Amino acid sequence: MSERGPRERMVFSAAQLIRRDGVASTGMREVAAHAGAPRGSLQHYFPGGKEQLVNEAVAWAGRYAGNRVARFLAALPEPTPGGLFAEMVRQWTDEYERAGFAGGCPVAAATVDCAESTASTREAAAAAFAAWTEPVARALADMGVPEERTTALATLMISTLEGALLIARAEQDVRALTTAVRELAPLLDAAVRTR
């Protein structure tokens, strides 16, 4: 994180705090402290205040999730839709087994906290989910899933993962995540067009 400038560190820190505590419990001072940035820099970099910072953190999280798709595919000896989904889920099961269940998806947290009250944050969350869905859909197409199904299946994968994350955090157990992979992966693999 130290290679980032103060603005990037604050966006990253906001995403990390939102994923743990939600938007309402994430304060601007806390973000500055977490980022190791001077408090005065918040107003300089985020003249739109907390709303701007939250929206940028949400956008960062969507780009991060979308960029991870290529890494997940690279980890698979033979990419399959079910294998991609398993890698997406494994990131979370690994985190939860290693560090506990404190964190979730910052985009989901911002959506839950702000979708009805802050239009710009709802729009940022929708754009973040789209930034994640598009590379998943493109990967599915590359694996032989018919184009007309790729976006729907990418949406299914992401929404299943998000729901399983909520259940895992509530239960303090990865059961929902492992169940999601076991049950959804065969359905995803069956969508590949036979050549």
N, C-alpha and C positions, 0 to 999 in steps of 0.2 A: 504494500500500500504506500510506502514511503516514496516510490518513484512517481506517484501521481502528484499533481499540483493540489493546492488547498481546495479549489472548487471541486475537482474530481474526488478528492478524499471525502468531502462533505456529502456528495451525492451517494458515494459508496456507503458511507457510514449511515446515512439516512435509510438506505435500503436494508442494511443489516439490523438497525434498530426497529424499523417498521416490521420486518419479518419476525422479530421476537416479541415486540410489545404492541404492535398496531400503530395506527396514525395518531390517535388521540393521546396516547401515552408517550409519544416521541416528541420531545421538546427541542426547540432550536438550539438552546444552550447545550443540551445533551449531545446533539449532533456535532456541534463545534468541538466539544471536549473529546468525543469519541474519535473525531478526525484529527485531533491535534492541531486545530486551526484557531486563529484568533477569533473571538466572538464578533468583533467588528467586521470581519470579512463576510459574515452572513448577509448583511444588508448590501454590501458591495456586490457580491456574486448572485444574490437572490433578492432583487428589489421587490419581487412579487411575494416575498415572505415565505411562510411555511407551505402554502399551497404550491408555489412554484417549485420549492425544494422537493416536496412529496411527488409532484408530477414528474420531475426529472429523475427521481429515484425509481419510480415505477417504470419509466421509459428505459432506464439503464437495466432494470431487472428483465424486461422483455427482450432486450437485445442480448443480454447475457444468456438467457435460456435458449434463444434462437441460435446463438453461436455455439452452444454446447452440442447441438445436434451433430455437427460435423465430427466433433471429438468422440461422441458416442458411436457413430458409424465406424470411425477409424479403429475403435477398440474391438470391433466384431470381425472375426476371421471371415465370416460369410454373412453380410448384412441381410437381415430379414425384418419385416415389420414387427414381429413379436420380439425379436432380439433388440431392436431399437427401443421399444417400449420397456423391455426389461432393464436396459441401460439407464433410461430416464428415471425409472423407479429406483434402481440400485444406488444412484447418487444419494437419494433420500434415506434408504434403509441403512446405507453405510454411515451417513451423518447421524441418524438417530441412534444407531447401535454404538457409535463412538462417543457422541457428545450429548446424548439425551434429546428430548423432544421439545426443546425451547423454541426452535425456529420453524417458521413455515414459509410460504411463498409471499414475498412482499407485495406482489400484484394482487393476490387474493386478499391479503390483509387490507390493502388500500381500498379494494372494491367493497369489502364488507363494511369498512368504516365510513366511506365517503360516497358511495354510488348514488345515494338519494340526496345528499346534502351539497355536494360539490361537483358541478357538471364537468369542470375541466379535469378533475381527477378521474371521474368515470370515463371520460373520453381517453385520458392517458392510459387507463387500465385496459380499455377495449383495444387501443392501438398496441399495447404491450402484448396482449394475448395474440393479436394478429401477427406481430413480429416473431412470435414463437410458433404459431400455427403454420405459417408459410414455409419455413425450412423443413418442418416435419412433413408437410404435404409434398414438398418437392422430393424429399428422400423417399417417401412411399412411392411416388411416381417412378423414381429411378430404380426401385426394386421390383417394378412390374405391376403395381396396383393401377387399375384403370383411372385415368385422369378424373372422371366424373365422381370418383369415390374418395380421392385423396384428401380433400379439405374436410369432408365429413368425418373420415376416420382419424385425421389429425386432431380435430375437435374432440372426438370421442376419447382419444388417448390423453389429451391434456385435461379434459374435464374429469375423467376417471382418476388420473393422478391427483388432481387438486382435491377431489372428494376423499380419496384414500388418505391424503395428508391430514385432512381435518380429523378423520376417524382415528388415525394413528396417534395424533397429538392428544385427542380426548382419552383414548384408551392407554396411552403411554406404552404402545406395543406396535410392532411393524406388521401385525397380522393382516390388516386391511391392504397394505402395500403388496405383500407377497400373494395374497388372494387375487388382487387385481391382475398381477402378471400371469398367474396360473390360469385364470379364467379368460382374460382378454387376448393373450398372445396367440392362441390357436385361431381365434376369430380373425385377428389381423393377418396372420399368415395365410389363411384361406382366401383372403381378398386378392392375393397375387394371381395375376392372369397367367395361366399355363401357356408356355410357348410351344 
